[in-house]
């Protein structure tokens, strides 16, 4: 009859304070990782669609005024429109003030470069939001589960030693139950690791496309021309994601 009560529920009910604490920690880790997985997946899908739409609109626009009106109407909700908005403002501000302040020292090119670099840094930080949590869960959850297993095995062996019943059926059940924590730790870690790698790839592609677009935008605002090969790379952001 003893074997009929063994299992996950029996293990949790028989666990001491430390064992239950480790179980709760793993559950919280899992909830946190899945929250970021779901929210960032939705956010990245929206970002990819809106970025592709804006880049196409930018290069098909008849004038910068049309681009400015688009940003004013719909807002700078993704990296490319955010970069464009700040670049247009920086150019107008520098032309209006003539770079009379220390922060505006240098020519238009240097002022634009500083402003665009700041935007790219901000977008990089925004894209990396949540990745630290996923990396932490992916790297620590297996060890939390292993600690729960070690502690469970220790408690089971102590109980068996005190009872004096050292037969295989008395040892295998409690020890096998303790391995549940290792499995739970791996189950929590695997989705976090896969999501972390996937989001990292998405971020690399997005930032590479943003950097290419920044070069094109800089050239256009300073010389009135742009590199078609670079803009082609930006427009193909959606195809890069699908590859």
N, C-alpha and C positions, 0 to 999 in steps of 0.2 A: 504493500500500500504506500510505502515511502516514495517509490519512484513515480507514482501518479501525481504527487504534489510538486515534483521538480519542474522547473521552467523559469521563464523570465519573471512572471509575477511573484513566484515563490522566492526567487533570488532577491528582488527588490524589497519584499516584505520582511525578509530575514536579514537584510543588510543593516549595518550599524550606521551611526551618524555620518562617518566619513564616506562610506559607500554611497549613501543616499545623496550626500553633498556632491560627490563626483558625478553621479547620475544627473542631478539637476544642472550642473555645469555643462555637461554634454548636451542636454536638451536646449539650454539657453544658447550654446554655440550653434547648434543646428538652426534654431529659429533666427538668429542673427544672420547667419550665412544665407539662408534661403530668402530672408527679407532683402538683402543686397542683391542676390542673384535675380530675383524677380524684378525689383525696381530698376536695376541697372540694365537689364535686358530690354525692358520697355523703353527706358530712356535712350538707350543706344539705337534702337530701331527708329524712334522718332527723330533723333539727331541725324541719322543717316539720310532719312527721307528729306528732312527740312534743309540739310546742308546741300544735298544734291540739287534740290529745287532752287536754292538761292544762288549757287554758283552758275547754274544755267541761266537764271534771270540776269545775273550780273553781266555775263559776257554777251548776252543777247540784248541788253539794254541799249537804247539809243544815246543816252547821256548819263552822266553821274547824277544829275538831278532826279532822273527816274529811279536810280538805285537808292538815293537818299529818301525819296518818297516811299519806296517799298519798306525801307527800314523804319521810317517814322510810322507807317501804317501798321506793320506787323511786329515791330520790335526786333531787337537783336537777340534772338532766342537760341542761337547756335553759334559755334566758333567762327564760321566764315563771315556771317553778318556782323558779329561782334567785332571782329578784326577790321572789317571794312568801315564800320561806323567810327571806330576810333581813328583809323587812318585818315578818313575824310575830315574829321574834326581837327586832327593834328595839322593837316595841310592848311586848312582854312585859318586855324589859329596862328600858325607860323607866318602865313602870308599877311595876316592882319596886324600882328604885333611886331614882326620883323626880327624875332628872336632876341629881344632885348634883355631877357632874364638869363641867369646862369643855367637854369634847367632847360633853356631853349637855345643854348650856345651851339654854334656850328650852323651848317647849312640846312636846307630843308631835308636832304637825305639823311643826315645824322639824327635830326629830330624825329622823322618818321620811323627810322630804325629803332630808336629807343622806345617809342610808343607802341610799335607793333611787337617788339620783343616782350614788352610788359603784358600785352594781351595774350600772347602765346603762352607765357608762363602761367597766367591766370587760368587759361583753358586747360593746360596740362594738369594743374592742381585739381581742377574740377573733374576732369576725366578720371583721375586717380582716386577720387573719393570712394571710400568703401573697400578698396583693394587691400588696405592694411588689415581690415577685419578678416577678409577671406584668407589672406596669407597666414594670419595668426591662427585661425581655426584649422586650416589645412596642415599646419606644422605642429600644432600642440594637441589637437584632439586625439590622435593615436596614443600619445603618451599619457593623456588623462585616462583613456580607456585602459591602457596597460597598468597604470597605477591602481585603478579599480580592480583589475584582475588579480594583481599581486596581493592587494589587501584582502580580497575575497578568498583567495587560496589560503592565505595566512590564517584568516578567521576560521575557515573550514577545517584546516589541519589541527588548529588548537582545539576546536570543539570535538573532533574525532579522537584526539589524544586524551582529552579529559574523559570521554565516554568509554574509552578502551575498546571501541569497536573498530578494528583496523582492516576489515574485509574490503574486497574490491568494490562491492556495491555501495558500501558506506563512503568510500573515498571518491569514486568516479563521479557520482552525482553532484556533490557540492563543488568539486574542482571544475567539472564541466560547466556548472552554472556560472562560476566566476569568469569563465572565458567570454561570457556574454558581453562584459564591459569592453573587452578588446574589440569584439565585432562591432559594438555600438560606436566606439571611437573611430574605427575605420569608415563606418557608414556615414559619420558626420564629416570626416575629413575629405573623402573622395569628391563629393559634389563641389566643395569649396575649392579644391585644387584645380579641378577641371574648369570651373567658372573663372578662377583667377587667371589661368593661362589664356582662356578665350577672351576675357576682357583686356588683357595685356596686348594681345594681337590686335584687337579692335582699336585700342589707343594708339598703337604704333602706326597703323594705317591712317587713322584720322590725323595724327600729328604730322605725318609725312605729307599728306595731302594739304594740310593747313600751311605747312612750311612752303610747299610749292606754290600755293595760292598767294602767300605773302610775298614771294619773290615777284610773281606776276603783277600783283597789286602795286608793289613798290615801283616797279619799272613803269607801270602805266601812269601812276600819279606824278612821277618825276620827269618822265620823258614823253609820255603819251603813247607809248607802244607797249606790247607785251609779248611774251614768249609763247607761241601756240603749243609747243610740245609740253610746256609746264601746265598750261591751263587744261590740256587734254588729260593730264594725269589727275587733276582735281575733279574734272567732270566724271571721271571713271571711278569715283570713290565707291559707288554702289557695286560696281563690278568687282573691285578689289575685295570688298567684304564677302561677296558670294564665292570667291575663289577658294 
